[in-house]
């Protein structure tokens, strides 16, 4: 099994996810993570059955705002968080707008011939994901002396987006 043949396998890209999906606030922590898993392929080389595994090892993020970084882990969903909570895979956008988030996952390979031991394949396969649009909004803070239960007509009681 050659590195070039490994890179030609139909390795499925990671799926880019965020919480909430595709939305963040300026200067808030946009929580993003990759959904990926080990993939296996059955091929035949010189009349021998060969099983190949593609194992995700690192994640190269480009956030669309000129910044990027590599992580050795995919991140994970974190249901109990807000925009003020930094996560190991979050990113802070300093400006508002729409940004194309691009992820490339690097997979290492190994193969087993006729059910024998697993042998590493030199090199990696870099697989780009479908870009995700991250829409970054601004917030507006108001100091008020009542709440929406006491005064439903008060500031921001009808919608958090009103002026």
Residue frames as qw, qx, qy, qz and C-alpha x, y, z in Angstrom:
[[0.000, 0.892, 0.452, 0.000, 0.00, 0.00, 0.00],
 [0.465, 0.224, 0.008, 0.857, 1.63, 3.23, -1.14],
 [0.052, -0.448, -0.350, 0.821, 1.04, 6.72, 0.28],
 [0.216, 0.141, -0.388, -0.885, -0.29, 7.85, -3.12],
 [0.370, -0.265, -0.828, -0.328, -2.81, 4.99, -3.22],
 [0.237, -0.453, -0.693, 0.508, -3.88, 5.81, 0.34],
 [0.046, 0.371, 0.090, -0.923, -4.53, 9.45, -0.61],
 [0.284, 0.003, -0.611, -0.739, -6.70, 8.27, -3.54],
 [0.137, -0.361, -0.913, 0.135, -9.16, 6.45, -1.27],
 [0.203, -0.618, -0.375, -0.661, -12.59, 8.12, -0.90],
 [0.339, -0.235, -0.628, 0.660, -11.91, 9.32, 2.64],
 [0.139, -0.818, -0.494, -0.258, -14.95, 11.21, 3.86],
 [0.193, 0.474, -0.257, 0.820, -14.15, 14.71, 5.14],
 [0.159, -0.319, -0.680, 0.641, -14.91, 15.83, 8.67],
 [0.071, -0.769, -0.513, -0.374, -18.12, 17.77, 9.14],
 [0.175, 0.206, -0.292, 0.918, -17.65, 21.29, 10.53],
 [0.374, -0.681, -0.619, -0.115, -20.06, 22.04, 13.39],
 [0.115, 0.277, -0.328, 0.896, -20.63, 24.96, 15.72],
 [0.291, -0.622, -0.711, 0.150, -22.85, 25.81, 18.65],
 [0.679, 0.461, 0.442, -0.362, -25.11, 27.48, 17.76],
 [0.694, 0.229, 0.541, 0.415, -24.81, 26.30, 14.15],
 [0.441, 0.486, 0.348, 0.669, -23.22, 28.97, 11.95],
 [0.156, -0.875, -0.172, -0.425, -23.69, 31.88, 14.36],
 [0.611, -0.270, -0.385, 0.637, -21.60, 33.77, 16.92],
 [0.113, -0.976, -0.181, 0.043, -21.22, 37.19, 18.50],
 [0.423, 0.716, -0.283, 0.478, -18.39, 39.66, 17.94],
 [0.007, -0.577, 0.614, -0.539, -15.79, 39.23, 20.71],
 [0.832, -0.252, 0.299, -0.393, -17.61, 36.11, 21.91],
 [0.279, -0.358, 0.880, 0.141, -16.27, 32.57, 21.82],
 [0.757, 0.293, -0.280, -0.513, -17.50, 30.81, 18.67],
 [0.598, -0.296, 0.739, -0.095, -17.50, 27.15, 19.64],
 [0.712, 0.470, -0.374, -0.363, -16.54, 24.99, 16.63],
 [0.565, -0.343, 0.751, -0.012, -15.65, 21.34, 16.37],
 [0.406, 0.341, -0.707, -0.468, -15.12, 18.62, 13.79],
 [0.854, -0.030, 0.389, -0.344, -17.22, 15.51, 13.47],
 [0.521, 0.537, -0.640, -0.176, -14.94, 12.77, 12.17],
 [0.851, -0.293, 0.398, -0.176, -14.20, 9.13, 12.73],
 [0.285, -0.376, 0.824, 0.315, -11.92, 6.32, 11.67],
 [0.762, 0.424, -0.060, -0.486, -12.88, 4.91, 8.29],
 [0.544, -0.247, 0.780, 0.185, -12.14, 1.47, 6.84],
 [0.608, 0.550, -0.290, -0.493, -11.86, 0.37, 3.21],
 [0.785, -0.061, 0.608, 0.107, -11.61, -3.08, 1.64],
 [0.463, 0.733, -0.341, -0.364, -9.52, -3.13, -1.53],
 [0.953, 0.053, 0.244, 0.170, -7.65, -5.73, -3.58],
 [0.103, 0.851, -0.477, -0.193, -3.96, -5.32, -4.43],
 [0.257, 0.444, -0.847, -0.143, -2.23, -8.00, -6.51],
 [0.680, -0.163, -0.646, -0.306, -5.13, -10.43, -5.89],
 [0.380, -0.158, -0.733, 0.541, -4.84, -9.99, -2.11],
 [0.306, -0.813, -0.437, -0.233, -7.58, -8.64, 0.15],
 [0.375, 0.115, -0.330, 0.859, -6.32, -5.54, 1.89],
 [0.280, -0.834, -0.475, 0.012, -8.14, -3.66, 4.66],
 [0.356, 0.327, -0.116, 0.868, -7.14, -0.01, 5.04],
 [0.299, -0.771, -0.491, 0.275, -7.90, 2.33, 7.94],
 [0.222, 0.561, 0.016, 0.797, -7.88, 6.13, 7.74],
 [0.498, -0.583, -0.516, 0.382, -7.53, 7.59, 11.24],
 [0.074, 0.906, 0.076, 0.410, -8.04, 11.33, 11.84],
 [0.712, -0.184, -0.313, 0.601, -5.03, 12.80, 13.63],
 [0.228, -0.363, -0.146, 0.892, -5.12, 16.59, 13.33],
 [0.205, 0.800, 0.561, 0.049, -7.40, 19.42, 12.30],
 [0.326, -0.057, 0.130, 0.934, -6.28, 22.56, 10.43],
 [0.090, 0.801, 0.559, -0.195, -8.78, 25.39, 10.88],
 [0.210, 0.118, 0.193, 0.951, -8.97, 28.57, 8.81],
 [0.033, 0.543, 0.662, -0.515, -11.57, 30.90, 10.31],
 [0.298, 0.708, 0.520, 0.372, -12.12, 33.22, 7.34],
 [0.148, -0.986, -0.079, 0.021, -10.89, 36.30, 9.21],
 [0.364, 0.785, -0.447, 0.229, -7.20, 35.79, 8.42],
 [0.339, -0.544, 0.705, -0.303, -6.46, 33.56, 11.41],
 [0.864, 0.099, -0.451, -0.199, -5.90, 29.84, 11.52],
 [0.331, -0.563, 0.706, -0.273, -4.58, 27.12, 13.81],
 [0.635, 0.119, -0.749, -0.148, -3.97, 23.39, 14.01],
 [0.623, -0.420, 0.423, -0.506, -5.43, 21.20, 16.72],
 [0.179, 0.254, -0.950, -0.027, -4.62, 17.60, 17.60],
 [0.161, 0.314, 0.872, -0.338, -8.21, 16.93, 18.64],
 [0.043, 0.458, 0.660, 0.593, -11.60, 17.48, 16.97],
 [0.274, -0.139, 0.241, -0.921, -13.37, 19.27, 19.82],
 [0.116, -0.325, -0.938, 0.018, -16.82, 18.17, 20.92],
 [0.283, -0.668, -0.403, -0.558, -20.35, 19.42, 21.50],
 [0.250, -0.076, -0.597, 0.759, -20.67, 21.40, 24.73],
 [0.178, -0.658, -0.637, -0.361, -24.36, 21.98, 25.52],
 [0.420, -0.823, -0.312, 0.221, -23.77, 23.97, 28.70],
 [0.494, -0.155, 0.100, 0.850, -21.91, 26.99, 27.38],
 [0.217, 0.910, 0.296, -0.195, -22.45, 30.58, 26.28],
 [0.566, 0.746, -0.030, 0.349, -20.56, 33.10, 24.15],
 [0.185, -0.872, 0.370, -0.261, -18.51, 34.17, 27.18],
 [0.825, -0.369, 0.428, 0.001, -17.19, 30.65, 27.79],
 [0.276, 0.655, -0.659, -0.247, -13.94, 29.76, 26.08],
 [0.967, -0.025, 0.232, -0.104, -13.67, 26.15, 24.91],
 [0.600, -0.383, 0.542, 0.447, -10.57, 24.26, 23.73],
 [0.440, 0.242, 0.652, 0.568, -11.76, 24.60, 20.12],
 [0.146, 0.884, 0.407, -0.177, -13.41, 28.05, 20.17],
 [0.455, 0.210, 0.207, 0.841, -12.39, 31.11, 18.16],
 [0.034, -0.737, -0.348, 0.578, -13.03, 34.82, 18.81],
 [0.396, 0.570, 0.413, 0.589, -14.06, 37.05, 15.90],
 [0.254, -0.361, -0.205, 0.874, -13.14, 40.73, 16.37],
 [0.223, 0.170, -0.264, -0.923, -15.41, 41.95, 13.55],
 [0.647, 0.336, 0.520, -0.445, -18.96, 41.29, 12.42],
 [0.437, 0.498, -0.501, -0.557, -19.79, 39.73, 9.07],
 [0.973, 0.104, 0.102, -0.176, -19.98, 36.40, 7.31],
 [0.089, -0.678, 0.721, 0.106, -16.84, 34.26, 7.38],
 [0.886, 0.213, -0.358, -0.202, -16.08, 31.03, 5.53],
 [0.555, -0.564, 0.599, -0.122, -14.70, 28.50, 8.02],
 [0.759, 0.422, -0.478, -0.133, -12.49, 25.94, 6.29],
 [0.686, -0.490, 0.525, -0.120, -11.30, 22.73, 7.93],
 [0.666, 0.442, -0.593, -0.098, -8.73, 20.28, 6.60],
 [0.824, -0.432, 0.326, -0.168, -8.40, 16.99, 8.47],
 [0.292, 0.572, -0.764, -0.062, -5.19, 14.97, 8.27],
 [0.952, -0.137, 0.096, -0.255, -5.62, 11.20, 8.33],
 [0.109, -0.533, 0.834, 0.091, -2.88, 8.68, 8.98],
 [0.851, 0.165, -0.278, -0.415, -3.24, 5.28, 7.39],
 [0.319, -0.377, 0.867, -0.069, -2.55, 1.67, 8.15],
 [0.742, 0.220, -0.397, -0.492, -3.29, -1.54, 6.31],
 [0.597, -0.239, 0.746, -0.170, -3.73, -5.25, 6.94],
 [0.477, 0.350, -0.653, -0.473, -3.19, -7.86, 4.23],
 [0.654, -0.060, -0.730, -0.190, -5.27, -11.04, 4.34],
 [0.707, -0.634, -0.236, -0.205, -6.20, -10.40, 7.99],
 [0.726, 0.049, -0.357, 0.586, -2.59, -9.99, 9.15],
 [0.386, -0.561, -0.318, 0.660, -1.15, -7.36, 11.50],
 [0.202, 0.957, 0.206, -0.028, -1.70, -3.65, 10.90],
 [0.646, -0.021, 0.146, 0.749, 1.16, -1.87, 9.14],
 [0.007, 0.776, 0.143, -0.615, 1.52, 1.95, 9.06],
 [0.573, 0.638, 0.328, 0.398, 1.36, 3.78, 5.74],
 [0.428, -0.203, -0.049, 0.879, 3.93, 6.60, 5.50],
 [0.012, -0.171, -0.236, -0.957, 2.59, 10.14, 5.25],
 [0.236, 0.422, 0.635, -0.603, -0.92, 11.48, 5.66],
 [0.129, 0.513, 0.653, 0.543, -3.97, 12.26, 3.56],
 [0.025, 0.256, 0.264, -0.930, -5.21, 15.83, 3.90],
 [0.029, 0.504, 0.805, 0.310, -8.95, 15.96, 3.31],
 [0.088, -0.069, 0.093, -0.989, -10.73, 19.36, 3.09],
 [0.140, 0.487, 0.801, -0.320, -14.27, 19.69, 4.45],
 [0.094, 0.709, 0.495, 0.493, -17.13, 21.60, 2.95],
 [0.157, 0.186, -0.284, 0.928, -16.73, 25.19, 4.23],
 [0.204, -0.673, -0.690, 0.171, -19.21, 26.44, 6.82],
 [0.059, 0.646, 0.092, 0.755, -20.50, 30.00, 6.87],
 [0.401, -0.436, -0.564, 0.575, -20.08, 31.67, 10.28],
 [0.029, -0.761, -0.277, -0.586, -22.29, 34.72, 10.69],
 [0.453, -0.226, -0.470, 0.723, -20.92, 37.02, 13.39],
 [0.135, -0.819, -0.388, -0.401, -23.24, 39.64, 14.88],
 [0.137, 0.336, -0.413, 0.835, -22.77, 42.53, 17.30],
 [0.356, -0.585, -0.711, 0.161, -24.61, 42.94, 20.57],
 [0.058, -0.587, 0.031, -0.807, -26.01, 46.00, 22.24],
 [0.385, -0.288, -0.739, 0.473, -26.12, 46.27, 26.02],
 [0.254, -0.649, -0.180, -0.695, -28.75, 48.25, 27.87],
 [0.167, -0.052, -0.729, 0.662, -28.90, 49.12, 31.55],
 [0.430, -0.474, -0.415, -0.646, -32.48, 49.04, 32.73],
 [0.158, -0.247, 0.650, -0.701, -34.13, 49.28, 36.13],
 [0.763, 0.048, 0.314, -0.563, -36.99, 46.83, 35.46],
 [0.268, -0.142, 0.918, 0.255, -37.51, 43.43, 33.94],
 [0.298, -0.026, -0.633, -0.714, -39.75, 42.12, 31.17],
 [0.268, -0.409, -0.869, 0.074, -42.07, 40.34, 33.63],
 [0.105, -0.569, -0.438, 0.688, -42.81, 43.64, 35.41],
 [0.285, 0.713, -0.029, -0.640, -42.90, 45.75, 32.22],
 [0.733, 0.232, 0.594, 0.238, -43.39, 43.73, 28.98],
 [0.448, 0.868, 0.161, 0.139, -43.07, 46.95, 26.96],
 [0.414, -0.808, 0.287, 0.306, -39.57, 47.65, 28.33],
 [0.276, 0.737, -0.547, -0.285, -36.36, 47.76, 26.25],
 [0.249, 0.360, -0.887, -0.149, -35.60, 44.46, 24.42],
 [0.512, 0.015, 0.719, -0.469, -38.67, 42.73, 25.91],
 [0.781, 0.446, 0.149, -0.410, -40.33, 42.10, 22.57],
 [0.888, 0.412, -0.077, 0.189, -37.15, 41.06, 20.71],
 [0.670, -0.532, 0.146, 0.497, -33.44, 40.92, 21.58],
 [0.533, 0.155, 0.409, 0.724, -32.74, 42.47, 18.15],
 [0.097, 0.905, 0.384, 0.156, -34.83, 45.64, 18.33],
 [0.408, 0.421, -0.135, 0.799, -33.12, 49.01, 18.23]]
